[in-house]
């Protein structure tokens, strides 16, 4: 199960009535923008968060894989323009999630590329954007809190009764369960693959105590394509201390395996962190693209 954010605006009401999301295939220049091409990734059972004028106003569940056909219409003349369509079941939120009201929680989860939101919390142009697992769970938690409080105030019901009267909460339970299970499975697989690839030890300090070891991503999950998240070459198996430094961008490895240390760590502190200037580790050729990404986008010189 994947999740996506749909940027709709004035098309929302008609799309909701039709039970679809739809996008063209090509722009006026004959190109296929990533936010339209991404429609082809949507499969039956995927989750869609619908964004309209600053807020997530609905959640829907895809009832079909993406297909290519002319857009269904209600009140306008049928056109022959083909596009990507996904049939989906909408669940409208009684209390929308206003993005800027929860920007402090949402902002740290934004991907470096292909984010649905700008730095100020406004929505980006385009149509369909990825929504990784952490953001999906954050949206679910915020939506649950907002709408549970509203339902309690209206009906004076316990949470168990709310679960029975509002299908939204059943959907949120399903989303949480599926996403958390998916994350655990992916993490377990990634850890075992990394452990094998790096012979179970930290290449920086050579610690190999199992309870101290961490499988780290060079390209974080929020920025990774689905096939990149579980790629054991997308990261390095580090001890807990060096894993924190790597994840915080205070150390990095480049495409040759050379260790780079942030200026935020003073040279006299290197020994305390078991760091050696200009240290070089042996890497696989498949690591290079990921390590270069980390060095360029995540490292703090």
JODA-V704951 format. One record per pair of residues at least 6 apart in sequence whose C-alpha atoms are under 7 Angstrom apart, sorted by the first residue. I is the first residue (numbers start at 1). J is the second residue. Records with the same first field share a line. If there is no record, write none. Layout:
BEGIN
I: J / J
END
This chain:
BEGIN
1: 45 / 46
2: 46 / 47
3: 46 / 47 / 48 / 130 / 131 / 132 / 136
4: 47 / 48 / 49 / 128 / 129 / 130 / 131
5: 48 / 49 / 50 / 51 / 116 / 128 / 129 / 130 / 131
6: 48 / 49 / 50 / 51 / 127 / 128 / 129
7: 50 / 51 / 52 / 126 / 127 / 128
8: 50 / 51 / 52 / 127
9: 52 / 53
15: 21
16: 90
19: 87 / 88 / 89 / 90
20: 85 / 86 / 87 / 88
21: 85 / 86 / 87
22: 71 / 83 / 84 / 85 / 86
23: 36 / 83 / 84 / 85
24: 36 / 82 / 83 / 84
25: 32 / 36 / 37 / 83 / 84
26: 32
35: 126 / 127 / 128 / 129
36: 127 / 128
38: 128
39: 66 / 84 / 128
40: 66
42: 65 / 66
43: 62 / 64 / 65 / 66
44: 62 / 63 / 64 / 65
45: 61 / 62 / 63
46: 61 / 62
47: 60 / 61 / 62
48: 59 / 60 / 61
49: 56 / 58 / 59 / 60
50: 56 / 57 / 58 / 59
51: 57
54: 98 / 99 / 122 / 123
55: 96 / 97 / 98 / 99
56: 96 / 97 / 98
57: 92 / 93 / 96 / 97
58: 90 / 91 / 92 / 93
59: 90 / 91 / 92
60: 88 / 89 / 90 / 91
61: 88 / 89 / 90
62: 86 / 87 / 88 / 89
63: 87 / 88 / 89
64: 86 / 87
65: 86
66: 84 / 85 / 86
67: 84 / 85 / 86
68: 82 / 83 / 84 / 85
69: 82 / 83 / 84 / 85
70: 79 / 80 / 81 / 82 / 83
71: 82 / 83 / 85
91: 168
94: 147
95: 146 / 147
97: 143
99: 121
100: 121
103: 121
109: 135 / 222
111: 222 / 223
112: 223
113: 223
114: 129
115: 129
116: 123 / 124 / 129
117: 123 / 124
118: 124
132: 222
133: 179
137: 176
140: 172
144: 169
163: 169 / 170
186: 230
190: 230 / 232
191: 215
193: 232
194: 215 / 232 / 236 / 237
195: 237
198: 237
200: 208
201: 207 / 208 / 237 / 238
202: 208 / 237 / 238 / 239
203: 238 / 281
205: 274
207: 239
212: 239 / 240
213: 237 / 238 / 239 / 240
214: 237 / 238 / 239 / 240 / 243
215: 236 / 237 / 238
216: 235 / 236 / 237 / 243
217: 234 / 235 / 236
218: 234 / 235 / 290 / 291 / 294
219: 234 / 290 / 293 / 294
221: 229
228: 234
233: 286 / 287
234: 287 / 290
245: 251
246: 252
249: 298 / 299 / 300
250: 261 / 262 / 299 / 300
251: 260 / 261 / 262 / 299
252: 259 / 260 / 261 / 294 / 295 / 299
253: 259 / 260 / 291 / 295
254: 291 / 292 / 295
255: 288 / 289 / 291 / 292
257: 280 / 281 / 282 / 283
258: 278 / 279 / 280 / 281
259: 278 / 279 / 280
262: 300 / 301
263: 301
270: 276
END
